[in-house]
Amino acid sequence: MGHMDFTGDMRAYMDRLRGAIDGLDLDELNSALNALAAAYERGCAVYIFGNGGSGATASHFVCDFNKGVSSGKPKKFRFVCLNDNIPTLTAIANDIGYEDVFLRQLDGTLAKGDLVIAISGSGNSENVIRAVEYAKGAGAEVIGITGYGGGRLRQLSDYSMHVGIDDMQIAEDMHMVFDHMSMSILGARLR
């Protein structure tokens, strides 16, 4: 296989990415950033989770907020990633079922007034939806981070960070943009 020219493919990918950025609802995102700022001010726990690439994004959020945004500030963010503890995740999945891996970690620890950030490209991951339904019942606020049509997660969420594109890679790219955008803005603006 000789040298191939991927420039047209790269241009097409970047055009889809630009289109996704141009289609964002900034008022909706602004409300989600305000929910994050309010969580910081009241010092509540922020539980975040997702599957696969969304789980990697959840881990990245924790690093960026607990270290990046919180550095040098007297008050810190209190992010907890529910997909980072593999022994806990596999124990729940094995003994109870994968549908409950996030819900069971929230059960008994989630307090009224905490913030939950649920990430699902489709918005329909069963284990994410179950945890969100539990969180809403426990009096927590929910930020849903979604792609595609947003699915059930977008409908259930109090705040939405949504990218309306039927492309998982572009959706996941934008979810990382949401993380870095939020981190940059809140890091600069929070007291």
KOLKOL-402835 format. One record per residue: chain; residue in three letters; y, x, z of N, C-alpha, C in turn. Coordinates in Angstrom, 2 decimals, m for minus. Last residue first. Example, Ala and Ser with C-alpha at 12.3 -4.5 7.8 and 13.67 -1.06 7.14 Angstrom:
BEGIN
A, SER, m2.25, 12.85, 7.08, m1.06, 13.67, 7.14, 0.03, 12.90, 7.87
A, ALA, m5.69, 13.19, 7.80, m4.50, 12.30, 7.80, m3.30, 13.20, 7.80
This chain:
BEGIN
A, ARG, 32.63, m14.32, 41.96, 33.28, m13.53, 42.98, 32.29, m12.54, 43.61
A, LEU, 31.82, m14.28, 38.47, 31.52, m14.69, 39.85, 32.18, m13.75, 40.85
A, ARG, 32.49, m13.06, 35.98, 33.33, m14.13, 36.52, 33.04, m14.52, 37.98
A, ALA, 30.69, m11.08, 35.21, 32.12, m10.79, 35.17, 32.94, m11.81, 35.94
A, GLY, 28.25, m12.36, 35.50, 28.46, m11.06, 36.15, 29.93, m10.71, 36.24
A, LEU, 28.60, m14.52, 33.81, 28.60, m14.74, 35.25, 28.79, m13.44, 36.03
A, ILE, 28.55, m13.18, 31.27, 29.67, m14.03, 31.67, 29.73, m14.18, 33.18
A, SER, 26.12, m11.75, 31.27, 27.40, m11.08, 30.98, 28.57, m11.88, 31.52
A, MET, 24.22, m13.78, 31.84, 24.34, m12.59, 32.70, 25.71, m11.93, 32.51
A, SER, 24.57, m15.47, 29.64, 24.82, m15.96, 31.00, 25.05, m14.81, 31.96
A, MET, 23.82, m13.70, 27.57, 25.14, m14.33, 27.56, 25.50, m14.78, 28.98
A, HIS, 21.18, m13.11, 28.30, 22.18, m12.03, 28.27, 23.60, m12.58, 28.25
A, ASP, 20.00, m15.75, 28.16, 19.92, m14.89, 29.35, 21.06, m13.87, 29.35
A, PHE, 20.58, m16.54, 25.54, 21.06, m17.35, 26.67, 21.06, m16.52, 27.95
A, VAL, 19.16, m14.57, 24.17, 20.62, m14.58, 24.05, 21.21, m15.39, 25.21
A, MET, 16.61, m15.44, 24.80, 17.06, m14.16, 25.35, 18.58, m14.02, 25.23
A, HIS, 16.69, m17.76, 23.29, 16.51, m17.88, 24.74, 16.88, m16.57, 25.43
A, MET, 16.86, m16.73, 20.72, 18.03, m17.40, 21.29, 17.90, m17.58, 22.80
A, ASP, 14.23, m15.78, 20.42, 15.38, m14.86, 20.29, 16.59, m15.47, 21.00
A, GLU, 12.87, m18.22, 20.61, 12.72, m17.23, 21.68, 13.80, m16.17, 21.62
A, ALA, 13.75, m19.40, 18.18, 14.00, m20.07, 19.47, 13.92, m19.06, 20.61
A, ILE, 12.73, m17.56, 16.36, 14.18, m17.71, 16.47, 14.53, m18.39, 17.79
A, GLN, 9.97, m17.99, 16.90, 10.57, m16.66, 17.05, 12.09, m16.75, 17.21
A, MET, 9.53, m20.73, 16.35, 9.34, m20.21, 17.71, 10.01, m18.85, 17.90
A, ASP, 11.29, m23.06, 14.78, 10.85, m21.68, 14.54, 10.75, m21.01, 15.90
A, ASP, 13.06, m25.34, 14.32, 11.59, m25.41, 14.32, 11.01, m24.05, 13.95
A, ILE, 15.85, m25.56, 16.47, 15.26, m24.97, 15.27, 13.75, m25.00, 15.41
A, GLY, 18.12, m25.94, 18.51, 17.43, m26.93, 17.68, 16.93, m26.34, 16.38
A, VAL, 18.06, m24.75, 21.61, 18.31, m24.28, 20.25, 17.45, m25.15, 19.33
A, HIS, 19.52, m25.47, 24.76, 18.65, m25.87, 23.67, 19.06, m25.22, 22.36
A, MET, 19.65, m25.83, 27.83, 20.02, m24.70, 26.98, 19.05, m24.79, 25.80
A, SER, 20.73, m28.46, 29.92, 19.92, m28.02, 28.79, 20.53, m26.79, 28.13
A, TYR, 20.21, m30.16, 33.01, 21.04, m29.29, 32.16, 20.14, m28.72, 31.08
A, ASP, 18.23, m31.78, 33.93, 19.61, m32.12, 34.28, 20.59, m31.37, 33.39
A, SER, 15.38, m32.70, 31.91, 16.28, m31.71, 32.51, 17.66, m32.29, 32.84
A, LEU, 13.80, m34.48, 30.51, 13.71, m34.47, 31.97, 14.79, m33.63, 32.65
A, GLN, 14.33, m33.91, 27.82, 14.60, m35.26, 28.34, 14.65, m35.27, 29.86
A, ARG, 13.40, m31.31, 27.62, 14.83, m31.58, 27.41, 15.22, m32.94, 27.98
A, LEU, 10.67, m31.73, 28.09, 11.46, m30.90, 29.00, 12.95, m31.21, 28.84
A, ARG, 9.67, m33.15, 25.95, 9.83, m33.85, 27.22, 10.71, m33.06, 28.18
A, GLY, 11.52, m31.65, 23.16, 10.37, m32.27, 23.82, 10.70, m32.98, 25.12
A, GLY, 13.16, m30.15, 21.54, 13.38, m30.12, 22.99, 12.28, m30.77, 23.79
A, GLY, 12.63, m29.82, 18.92, 13.38, m31.02, 19.29, 13.66, m31.10, 20.78
A, TYR, 12.90, m26.30, 19.05, 12.41, m27.46, 18.30, 13.26, m28.69, 18.63
A, GLY, 13.40, m25.15, 22.44, 13.63, m25.05, 21.00, 13.15, m26.33, 20.35
A, THR, 14.87, m24.77, 25.78, 13.95, m25.29, 24.78, 14.34, m24.92, 23.36
A, ILE, 15.16, m24.87, 29.12, 15.47, m23.98, 28.00, 14.42, m24.24, 26.92
A, GLY, 16.55, m26.91, 31.57, 15.49, m26.77, 30.58, 15.95, m25.89, 29.45
A, ILE, 17.25, m26.83, 34.89, 17.77, m26.38, 33.60, 16.56, m26.22, 32.69
A, VAL, 17.27, m29.16, 37.49, 16.47, m28.47, 36.48, 17.33, m28.11, 35.27
A, GLU, 17.49, m29.44, 41.06, 18.08, m29.59, 39.72, 17.28, m28.74, 38.75
A, ALA, 15.32, m31.07, 43.43, 15.87, m29.86, 42.81, 16.52, m30.24, 41.48
A, GLY, 13.97, m33.13, 44.68, 15.42, m33.06, 44.81, 16.04, m31.78, 44.29
A, ALA, 11.33, m33.57, 44.22, 11.66, m32.84, 45.45, 13.17, m32.66, 45.63
A, GLY, 11.27, m34.70, 41.72, 10.89, m35.53, 42.86, 11.25, m34.91, 44.19
A, LYS, 11.90, m32.43, 40.23, 12.84, m33.56, 40.24, 12.55, m34.46, 41.44
A, ALA, 9.55, m30.93, 40.70, 10.87, m30.43, 41.15, 11.87, m31.57, 41.24
A, TYR, 7.58, m32.48, 39.40, 7.50, m32.24, 40.84, 8.88, m31.85, 41.39
A, GLU, 8.53, m32.25, 36.79, 8.43, m33.58, 37.40, 8.35, m33.46, 38.92
A, VAL, 8.21, m29.47, 36.51, 9.55, m30.07, 36.43, 9.54, m31.46, 37.06
A, ALA, 5.45, m29.19, 36.61, 6.27, m28.52, 37.62, 7.67, m29.14, 37.66
A, ARG, 4.70, m30.65, 34.34, 4.22, m31.06, 35.67, 5.09, m30.46, 36.77
A, ILE, 5.93, m29.10, 32.31, 6.34, m30.50, 32.54, 5.91, m30.96, 33.94
A, VAL, 4.45, m26.71, 32.49, 5.90, m26.70, 32.70, 6.38, m28.11, 33.06
A, ASN, 1.90, m27.55, 31.82, 2.12, m26.96, 33.15, 3.60, m26.88, 33.50
A, GLU, 2.31, m28.54, 29.16, 1.89, m29.43, 30.24, 2.18, m28.84, 31.62
A, SER, 5.00, m28.05, 27.08, 3.91, m27.36, 27.78, 3.56, m28.13, 29.05
A, ASN, 7.11, m29.08, 25.56, 6.00, m29.96, 25.89, 4.83, m29.26, 26.59
A, GLY, 9.02, m27.51, 24.46, 9.46, m28.47, 25.46, 8.35, m29.36, 25.96
A, SER, 8.51, m25.45, 22.76, 8.27, m26.81, 22.27, 8.86, m27.86, 23.19
A, GLY, 9.31, m23.34, 24.49, 9.79, m23.44, 23.11, 9.67, m24.84, 22.56
A, SER, 10.35, m23.55, 27.72, 9.25, m23.95, 26.83, 9.82, m24.11, 25.43
A, ILE, 11.21, m22.91, 30.98, 11.35, m22.44, 29.61, 10.12, m22.84, 28.81
A, ALA, 13.14, m24.03, 33.67, 11.87, m24.15, 32.97, 12.07, m23.79, 31.51
A, ILE, 14.49, m23.38, 36.63, 14.74, m23.10, 35.21, 13.38, m23.06, 34.53
A, VAL, 15.70, m25.07, 39.42, 14.50, m24.72, 38.65, 14.92, m24.50, 37.21
A, LEU, 17.33, m24.65, 42.49, 17.46, m24.79, 41.05, 16.16, m24.32, 40.40
A, ASP, 17.52, m26.58, 45.56, 17.15, m25.40, 44.79, 17.33, m25.70, 43.30
A, GLY, 17.96, m29.09, 46.62, 19.13, m28.27, 46.33, 18.82, m26.95, 45.65
A, LYS, 15.09, m29.07, 48.60, 16.13, m29.90, 47.99, 17.37, m29.03, 47.80
A, ALA, 12.85, m26.33, 47.91, 13.68, m27.12, 48.83, 14.68, m27.95, 48.03
A, LEU, 9.59, m25.21, 47.41, 10.81, m25.72, 46.78, 11.57, m26.61, 47.76
A, THR, 7.29, m24.91, 48.91, 8.32, m23.86, 48.99, 9.65, m24.34, 48.40
A, GLY, 5.61, m27.08, 48.55, 5.75, m26.53, 49.90, 6.79, m25.44, 50.04
A, ASP, 5.05, m26.29, 45.27, 4.65, m27.22, 46.32, 4.74, m26.55, 47.69
A, LEU, 5.37, m24.20, 43.54, 6.57, m24.87, 44.03, 6.26, m25.75, 45.24
A, GLN, 2.77, m23.55, 42.94, 3.61, m22.52, 43.57, 4.91, m23.11, 44.13
A, ARG, 1.85, m25.86, 41.73, 1.26, m25.46, 43.00, 2.06, m24.36, 43.71
A, LEU, 3.39, m25.84, 39.30, 3.57, m26.88, 40.31, 3.06, m26.42, 41.67
A, PHE, 2.23, m23.69, 37.90, 3.61, m23.61, 38.37, 3.87, m24.63, 39.48
A, VAL, m0.46, m24.40, 37.45, m0.14, m23.04, 37.93, 1.29, m22.91, 38.45
A, ASP, m1.59, m26.76, 36.53, m0.89, m26.79, 37.82, m0.43, m25.42, 38.31
A, GLU, m2.99, m26.36, 34.23, m1.88, m27.33, 34.16, m1.03, m27.29, 35.43
A, TYR, m5.14, m24.79, 34.87, m3.95, m24.12, 34.34, m2.74, m25.05, 34.30
A, GLY, m6.68, m25.54, 38.01, m6.46, m25.82, 36.59, m5.15, m25.22, 36.12
A, ILE, m8.09, m24.63, 40.35, m7.49, m25.96, 40.25, m7.33, m26.37, 38.79
A, ASP, m9.23, m22.09, 40.13, m9.72, m23.00, 41.17, m9.24, m24.43, 40.98
A, ASN, m7.98, m20.83, 37.91, m9.44, m20.84, 38.04, m9.92, m21.95, 38.99
A, ALA, m5.24, m21.20, 38.36, m5.83, m21.61, 37.08, m7.35, m21.77, 37.22
A, ILE, m4.98, m20.03, 40.90, m4.69, m21.46, 40.71, m5.35, m21.97, 39.44
A, ALA, m5.72, m17.40, 40.21, m6.43, m18.13, 41.27, m6.22, m19.63, 41.12
A, THR, m3.86, m16.67, 38.28, m5.26, m16.82, 37.89, m6.08, m17.55, 38.95
A, LEU, m1.46, m16.69, 39.82, m1.59, m17.50, 38.61, m3.05, m17.74, 38.26
A, THR, m2.05, m14.76, 41.79, m1.76, m16.15, 42.16, m1.98, m17.07, 40.98
A, PRO, m2.42, m12.44, 40.15, m3.50, m12.95, 41.01, m3.28, m14.40, 41.44
A, ILE, 0.17, m12.32, 38.82, m1.05, m12.61, 38.07, m2.20, m13.08, 38.98
A, ASN, 3.22, m13.24, 39.23, 2.15, m12.84, 40.12, 0.81, m13.26, 39.51
A, ASP, 4.99, m14.26, 37.28, 4.86, m12.81, 37.44, 3.69, m12.38, 38.33
A, ASN, 5.64, m16.90, 36.95, 4.56, m16.38, 36.11, 4.33, m14.88, 36.28
A, LEU, 7.76, m17.55, 38.59, 6.44, m18.08, 38.95, 5.31, m17.61, 38.04
A, CYS, 10.28, m15.59, 39.85, 9.54, m15.91, 38.61, 8.12, m16.33, 38.96
A, VAL, 13.21, m16.28, 41.51, 11.78, m16.06, 41.71, 11.08, m16.49, 40.43
A, PHE, 16.52, m15.31, 42.43, 15.57, m15.74, 41.39, 14.15, m15.39, 41.79
A, ARG, 19.03, m15.39, 43.96, 17.68, m15.41, 44.56, 16.68, m15.99, 43.57
A, PHE, 21.94, m13.32, 43.72, 21.11, m14.39, 43.19, 19.72, m14.28, 43.82
A, LYS, 23.85, m12.34, 46.65, 22.93, m12.05, 45.55, 22.32, m13.34, 45.01
A, LYS, 27.01, m11.32, 47.86, 26.00, m12.37, 47.76, 25.14, m12.08, 46.55
A, PRO, 28.51, m9.06, 47.39, 28.02, m9.30, 48.76, 26.94, m10.38, 48.81
A, LYS, 27.68, m7.05, 44.54, 28.25, m8.28, 45.09, 27.69, m8.53, 46.49
A, GLY, 26.40, m4.91, 43.43, 27.74, m4.69, 43.97, 28.39, m5.94, 44.54
A, SER, 24.41, m6.92, 41.37, 24.78, m5.56, 41.76, 26.23, m5.48, 42.25
A, SER, 23.86, m9.42, 40.30, 24.05, m9.30, 41.75, 24.53, m7.93, 42.21
A, VAL, 23.40, m9.09, 37.58, 24.55, m9.89, 38.01, 24.88, m9.63, 39.47
A, GLY, 21.09, m7.16, 37.79, 22.29, m7.02, 36.96, 23.50, m7.76, 37.47
A, LYS, 19.23, m8.19, 39.81, 19.77, m6.83, 39.81, 21.10, m6.77, 39.08
A, ASN, 18.91, m10.92, 39.45, 18.74, m10.36, 40.80, 19.30, m8.94, 40.90
A, PHE, 19.45, m11.17, 36.63, 20.26, m11.87, 37.64, 20.12, m11.25, 39.02
A, ASP, 17.68, m9.50, 35.22, 19.10, m9.50, 34.87, 19.98, m10.16, 35.93
A, CYS, 15.18, m10.09, 36.39, 15.73, m8.73, 36.43, 17.24, m8.76, 36.22
A, VAL, 15.01, m12.81, 35.70, 14.96, m12.39, 37.10, 15.57, m11.00, 37.25
A, PHE, 15.04, m12.76, 32.87, 16.11, m13.43, 33.61, 16.17, m12.92, 35.05
A, HIS, 12.55, m11.52, 32.46, 13.77, m10.81, 32.07, 14.98, m11.41, 32.78
A, SER, 10.78, m13.52, 33.23, 10.80, m12.24, 33.95, 12.09, m11.49, 33.70
A, ALA, 11.40, m15.39, 31.19, 11.61, m15.74, 32.61, 11.69, m14.46, 33.46
A, THR, 10.52, m13.99, 28.94, 11.94, m14.29, 29.08, 12.28, m14.63, 30.53
A, ALA, 7.79, m14.07, 29.48, 8.46, m12.77, 29.40, 9.97, m12.95, 29.55
A, GLY, 7.41, m16.81, 29.27, 7.16, m16.15, 30.55, 7.83, m14.79, 30.60
A, SER, 7.88, m17.14, 26.58, 8.80, m17.78, 27.52, 8.63, m17.21, 28.92
A, GLY, 5.67, m15.84, 25.53, 7.00, m15.26, 25.33, 8.03, m15.85, 26.27
A, GLY, 3.60, m17.32, 27.96, 3.70, m16.41, 26.82, 5.06, m15.76, 26.72
A, ASN, 5.41, m19.90, 29.72, 4.15, m19.34, 29.22, 4.43, m18.36, 28.08
A, GLY, 7.64, m19.83, 32.57, 7.26, m20.21, 31.21, 5.94, m19.56, 30.86
A, PHE, 10.22, m20.06, 35.12, 8.85, m19.88, 34.64, 8.70, m20.33, 33.20
A, ILE, 12.02, m19.80, 38.20, 12.01, m19.76, 36.74, 10.60, m19.46, 36.26
A, TYR, 14.00, m20.91, 40.87, 12.64, m20.69, 40.38, 12.63, m20.80, 38.87
A, VAL, 16.28, m19.88, 43.01, 16.22, m20.26, 41.61, 14.82, m19.89, 41.11
A, ALA, 17.51, m20.87, 46.22, 16.50, m20.20, 45.40, 16.57, m20.74, 43.98
A, CYS, 21.09, m20.85, 46.95, 19.76, m21.45, 46.89, 18.80, m20.56, 46.10
A, GLY, 23.80, m20.28, 47.40, 22.77, m19.35, 47.86, 21.36, m19.89, 47.84
A, ARG, 25.97, m21.59, 46.44, 25.30, m22.20, 47.60, 24.12, m21.37, 48.09
A, GLU, 26.71, m19.85, 44.35, 27.65, m20.14, 45.44, 26.95, m20.72, 46.66
A, TYR, 24.45, m19.96, 42.69, 24.87, m18.69, 43.31, 25.74, m18.96, 44.52
A, ALA, 24.56, m22.60, 41.89, 23.38, m22.12, 42.63, 23.69, m20.82, 43.35
A, ALA, 26.95, m22.54, 40.46, 26.87, m23.35, 41.69, 25.67, m22.93, 42.54
A, ALA, 26.18, m20.95, 38.30, 27.26, m20.50, 39.18, 27.21, m21.24, 40.51
A, LEU, 24.24, m22.66, 37.16, 23.86, m21.33, 37.66, 24.90, m20.80, 38.63
A, ALA, 25.90, m24.79, 36.44, 24.79, m25.04, 37.38, 24.30, m23.71, 37.97
A, ASN, 27.53, m23.50, 34.58, 28.13, m24.00, 35.82, 27.07, m24.29, 36.87
A, LEU, 25.64, m23.09, 32.59, 26.23, m21.93, 33.26, 26.91, m22.34, 34.57
A, ALA, 25.22, m25.79, 31.88, 24.11, m25.01, 32.44, 24.64, m23.77, 33.17
A, SER, 27.73, m26.42, 30.81, 27.24, m27.16, 31.97, 26.10, m26.40, 32.66
A, ASN, 27.73, m24.68, 28.61, 28.72, m24.51, 29.66, 28.29, m25.22, 30.95
A, LEU, 25.78, m25.83, 27.00, 25.53, m24.51, 27.59, 26.49, m24.25, 28.75
A, GLU, 27.18, m28.16, 26.28, 25.89, m28.26, 26.97, 25.57, m26.94, 27.69
A, ASP, 29.29, m27.00, 24.91, 29.57, m27.82, 26.10, 28.31, m27.96, 26.95
A, LEU, 28.02, m25.77, 22.75, 28.63, m24.93, 23.78, 28.98, m25.71, 25.04
A, ASP, 25.26, m26.16, 21.07, 26.21, m27.06, 21.74, 26.81, m26.30, 22.92
A, LEU, 24.54, m24.29, 18.08, 24.50, m24.46, 19.54, 25.58, m25.42, 20.03
A, GLY, 24.59, m23.67, 15.39, 24.21, m25.03, 15.77, 24.21, m25.29, 17.27
A, ASP, 25.10, m20.97, 15.15, 26.15, m21.91, 14.74, 25.87, m23.34, 15.18
A, ILE, 22.59, m19.98, 15.93, 23.78, m19.72, 16.75, 24.87, m20.74, 16.43
A, ALA, 21.05, m20.83, 13.75, 20.73, m21.31, 15.10, 21.92, m21.12, 16.03
A, GLY, 22.24, m19.39, 11.69, 22.27, m20.85, 11.65, 21.99, m21.45, 13.02
A, ARG, 21.52, m16.80, 12.46, 22.94, m17.19, 12.41, 23.09, m18.71, 12.43
A, LEU, 18.73, m17.03, 12.06, 19.27, m16.74, 13.39, 20.74, m17.15, 13.48
A, ARG, 18.62, m17.40, 9.32, 18.10, m18.45, 10.20, 18.65, m18.28, 11.62
A, ASP, 19.71, m14.92, 8.54, 20.41, m16.16, 8.17, 19.94, m17.32, 9.04
A, MET, 17.73, m13.20, 9.46, 19.07, m13.15, 10.07, 19.88, m14.39, 9.74
A, TYR, 15.69, m13.93, 7.66, 15.51, m14.10, 9.11, 16.87, m14.14, 9.82
A, ALA, 16.84, m13.17, 5.23, 16.49, m14.58, 5.44, 16.32, m14.86, 6.94
A, ARG, 17.04, m10.39, 5.61, 18.25, m11.18, 5.40, 17.98, m12.66, 5.68
A, MET, 14.32, m9.75, 5.73, 15.18, m9.52, 6.90, 16.45, m10.36, 6.80
A, ASP, 13.56, m10.40, 3.13, 12.95, m11.11, 4.27, 13.80, m10.97, 5.52
A, GLY, 15.08, m8.51, 1.74, 15.28, m9.93, 1.49, 14.74, m10.79, 2.63
A, THR, 14.00, m6.07, 2.70, 15.39, m6.42, 2.97, 15.68, m7.91, 2.75
A, PHE, 11.55, m4.98, 2.35, 11.61, m6.13, 3.25, 13.03, m6.65, 3.44
A, ASP, 9.80, m3.42, m0.01, 11.19, m3.78, 0.25, 11.22, m5.08, 1.06
A, MET, 7.39, m0.86, 0.62, 7.74, m2.25, 0.32, 9.20, m2.51, 0.69
A, HIS, 5.48, 1.80, m0.60, 6.73, 1.42, 0.07, 7.13, 0.01, m0.36
A, GLY, 2.00, 0.82, m1.05, 3.18, 1.67, m1.18, 4.36, 1.14, m0.39
A, MET, m1.18, 0.86, 0.00, 0.00, 0.00, 0.00, 1.24, 0.90, 0.00
